[in-house]
């Protein structure tokens, strides 16, 4: 053999074929604690989802009463194959813990080290000690509202936005009745009666479903957004043409003066932009309804202040304001089914891939949602916000 040959003698000898080893299917041990956050009635898995997971050999522990808010009983969960726990801590001791609201620091203390926590993050309500507690226990934490799929969309956020958009119009219709200090109008179009007028700020998912609901009831709809692409897309997906415009103060002023309902659904990057000033709200009709769906990001109306599910409205300048964050929690069963439909395939996929570690290594959507890996912060926004050390998740999986 020539001394200049790029191959060694051993490399030229036929080698044994190496086949890919079949992934060993993993068994999941999932805990569903009862939600303790004020007015949070949703649950991450329905009894049907539990039945599907149990049929695949996975174990589920549910704290008693966890499904009560969404009208799912302990018996339904038990019949589906879950273990009902009467100990507050037991559901937190599972390998994977599912929650809608993020756990409190007391609840984090219940978690075993290296637990996988899947919940919302609700960054604006968190403090530095929350992330320090996760780090101390080496928790791997995934924010389901940050999970981005292969289509570059956020499936759970989108699903809950659909509920919020539809619900915003149903809530407005309810508030318009005379019993709620409204002007006594019916949201819709009755023969011989002028249709109600609706103004929507935002042409995203919330705005789209609010517009669909309003049009379905026969209302006149005007949508404002600074993205021409979003406005064009919205017009394409609606059953009838509507008035659309960019956010121009003069046009907004006119539209608000004539409308019966105004919906705020522009989120923005850090804070929702103020689309309507106090002066504009002051010029609205007496008894008009204002539903600010973006209140969790600061709100689209200058007059908006956070309200609760218990006391949802206040009146300012004669306009009824509904500014409850987390509107989907009001429709807890629908929201729970929606969340569960997204969680169940994810969990089954994690098991099929041999466990969370294997899945996260190759599944970009899970890594997008991860903000802590074995206690190491992997979300730059969170790290910068609280001045904490940060590591790129992709480097940890090398």
N, C-alpha and C positions, 0 to 999 in steps of 0.2 A: 504493500500500500504506500502511496506517495506520502512523503513527510508533510506535503502541503494540503493533504485532505482535511476538510473542516470537521469531519466526523471521527470519533474514536472507534476502535474495532468493536467494542462492546455495544455502541449505539447502532451499528450496522446489523447486529444479530437480531432476528425476529423476536419481538417482545410479547409477553403475555398480555392479552386484551384486558383492559380495565373497564368494567361496567359501573355505571352510577349506582350507588347503594340506594335502595328504596327508603324513602323517609319513613321513620317510625311515627305512626299516628299518636299524638299526645292526648292524655286525659286532662281535661280542665276541671279545676275546683273553684267554683264561682260563688261569690257572696253578694247578696243584695240587702244592704242595711235599709232600715226605714229612714226616709228623709226627715230631717229635723228643721230645715230652713223654713222660715216663716212663709206660709201660703204655698209651699212647694208640695204638690199632690201627685206628681208624676212618678212613674217607676220605669226602670230601664228595660225590663223584660216582662212580657205578658205570660199568662199560663200556657198559651199555645207555643210560645218561644221556648219556655222551660221544657215542655213536652218534647219538642224537636231536639233540644240539647241532651235531654235525658236519654232519648232513644239512641243517641250516638255515643252513649257511655259516659257522659259528663255528669259531675256532681254539682248540685246547686243548693246553697243554704240561703234561706230567706228569713229575715227577721219578721216576727209576727206583726201583722198590720201594715206591712210595707206597701201592699197594693190597695189598701182601703180607700185612699184618696182618689184612685182611678176606678173604683168599684170592682176590684178583683179581690176575691176572698182568700183567706188562708187555705180553705178546703180545695179551691180550684188549683192553687199552686201545689198542694199536697197530692192531689189526684194526678197532677201532671208529672210528679216524680221528684219534687223538691222536698228538702227537709225544712220544716218550720222551726225556727229557733226562738226561744223565749228569753234568751240571754243576749243583751245588747251587743256584747263584744264578739259573739261567735261568728256572725256574718263578716266581721272585719278581719277574722283570722284566716280567711281563705286566701289562696294564691293570687286570685284575680278578684278585685272588688269593683263593682259597678255602682255608680251613684249619678244622680242628675246634678245636684248641687255639689260643689267641692266639699270635702270633709272639713270639719272644724279642727282646731289643734287638739282638742280633747279626743276626737275620733281618730286623728292620726296616731295618737298614743296607743290606740287599740291595735293598729296594724302590725303585722309581723315584719321584721326586716326583709327587704328585697321583694315586697309585695308589688304587684302590678295594679295600679289604680287608674281606672277609666272614669272620668267625670267631665263636667264643664269646668272651665278655668275661672271665668268671671274676674278677669285681671283687675278691673277698677275697684273691686271690693276687697282685694287681698292686701296683706302686709308682708313685710320682709320675714317675719318669724314663721310664717306658713311654709315658705320655701326652705328655710333653715331646718324646720322640723322634718321635711321630706328628705333633705340631705343627710340628716343625722341617722335616719332609718334606712338610707340607701334605697328609697322607693323609686320605681320606674313609673312615671305619671304621664298619662295621655289625656289631652283635652279633646273631647269629641267634637267640640265646635271648631277645632283647628284642623281636623282630618280632611285632607283634600284628595279627591279620587282621580282616576286616570283622565277624566274629562275636565280637569282643572276647576272643579266646583266643590263646594263644601256640602256633602249630602245631608248631614243632620241640620246644619244651619238653614239650608234651602227648604227642607221639609218643614221645619218650625216656622220659617218665614211665610210659607204658604198658609199655614194655620193662622198666623198673626194677621196676614193681609185679609183673609176671608173674615176672621173674627172682628177686625176693626170696623167693618161695615155693619156686621150684625150688632155690635155694641152701639154704634152710632144710631142704628134704627131703633134700638131699645130706648136710648136716651132721648130721642126726638119726641117720644110720646109726652103728653101733658102731665102724666104722673111723675115724670122725672125732671120737672122744671123746663122741659123742652117746649118747642113751639107748636106741638100737637100735630106735626106733619107725619105722614106715612112715607117711609123711604121706598120710593118706587114711582110707577106711572099708572095712574087711574084715569079712565076715560073722562074727559071734560075737566080734569084737574091738572094744572101745570106740573111737570115732573120735578122732583127734587134735584138740586144742583150739588155736585160733589167736586171738590178740589183735592188732588193728590200730589204731594211733593215726593218725588222719587219714582223712577221707572224700573227699579229692580224687582226682585221676587215679591216683596211685600206689596209694592205699588201695583204690580201686575195682577195679583190675586184680589186686591181691594177693588181694582178697576173691573175685573171680571164679575165680581159679586155685584157691584153697583150697576153695571150694564145689564146683568141678568135680572135685576129688580126693576129696570126701566129708568134709572136715573141718568141725568146728563153728567158727563165726566170730563174734567180737564186735568191733564197731567203735566207737571213741571219737572224738568230735570236738565242739568247742564250737559249731559251726554247725549248727543244726537244719535249715536249708535244705539243706545238703550231705548230712546224714544221710537226710533224706527223699528227696532225689534219688537217693542210692545205693540205698536200698531199692526204689525204683521200677525201677531198671535191672538189678537182680539177679534171677536165676531163682527164688530161694526166699527167704522171709523170714529175717532174721538179727537178732541182738541188737544194738541200737545204744544209745548213751548219751552224754551230755555228759561232760566230763573231771572226774569227781568222785573224789577220792582214795580214799574207802572202796570204791567200786565197782571202781576200777582195781586196788587192793590185792588184792581177792578174785579178780578175773579173772586177774591175773598169777600168783597162787599155784597156780591150777589149770591154767594153759596150758602147752602144749609148745613153742609158737612165739610170739614177740612181734615185731611189725614196727613200726618208727618211721617215719612218713611225714607229719609235720606240719612245714611249712616255716617259717611265720611271716614277718613283714615284714623284720626284720633278722637275728634269730636264732631258731632253732627253740625253742619252749617246752619246758622239761623236763616231760615227761608222767609219768615214773616216777622216783622218788627212788632213791638207793642202797639204802635200807632195803627198798623194795619189791622191787628186784632180788635182794637177799639172801634174801628169802623165797620166791623162785621154786624150781621143782623142780631137783634136781641133773641136769645134762645138758640142760636146756632151751636153746632157741636164741633168740638176740636178733639181729635184722637191723636196723641203724639206717640206713635209706635217706637220712635227713635229716642225715647226719653232716657234709656239706659246709656246712651252716648251723649247726653246733654240736652237733647230735644231740638226740634226744628222750629219751634215757636219761642219767641222771646219771653212770653208769659208763662211758659210751662214750668211746673214744679212737680217733683216725684210724688205720686199718690200710691195707695196700697189697694189690694183686692178687697180689703175690709171697708176702706173709705176711698172709693175709686175716683171721685169727681170733686171739683171745686168750681165756683163761678167767679170769673173776673171779666169786667167790662161787659157784663151781660151774656158772656159766652161760656158755655159749659165745657170745662176742660177734663178730659180723661187721660191721665198720664201714668198709667200703671206699667212698670217694667215687667217683662216676662208674661205677656198676654197668653201664650199657649198653656200656661199652668191653669188658667181658668177652664180650659177644655182638656182636663187631665187625661181622660181615657183616650181620646183621639190622639193626643200628643204622645201618650205612652205607647200606643200601637205603632205610631209613626217611628218613634225612636227604636222600638224593639225590632221593627222590620229591617232597620239598618244594622243594628248590633248583631243580630243572630247570624247572618252570613259571615260577618267578620270573625265572630268567635269560632264558627265551624271551620273557616279557612285557617285560623291560627292553629287549631287542633290538627287539621289535615297536613299542615306544613311541619308538624313535629314540635309545636310549642311556640311561645311568643318570641324567643330569641331568634329562632330560624326565620320566622315570618318577618320580623322587623329588619333583618339583615337584607332581605330582598324586596320587601313591600314599602315602596316610597310613601304611600298614603299614611301608613302607621307612623313612619318617621316624621312626617309633616305635623302630625298631631302631638308628638312627644315633646314635652318641655323639661323632663328630667329622666335620666337614665342611670339607674343604680345610684341615685342621689346627686348626680352631676347635672347641673343646669345645661340644657341643650337648646334653649330658645333665647336668641339674642335680645329680643324685645324685652322679655321678662328680666333677663340679667342686667340690661342697661337701666331698666325702670327702677330696680331695687339695688343697683350697684353691687351685684354679686358676680362671682367668677363664672365664665361661660366656656363651653367646649363645643365644637362643631360635631353634631351627631354622626355625620358621615365618617369622620376620623376615628370615632369610637368603634365603628363596625369594620374597620380595615382588617 
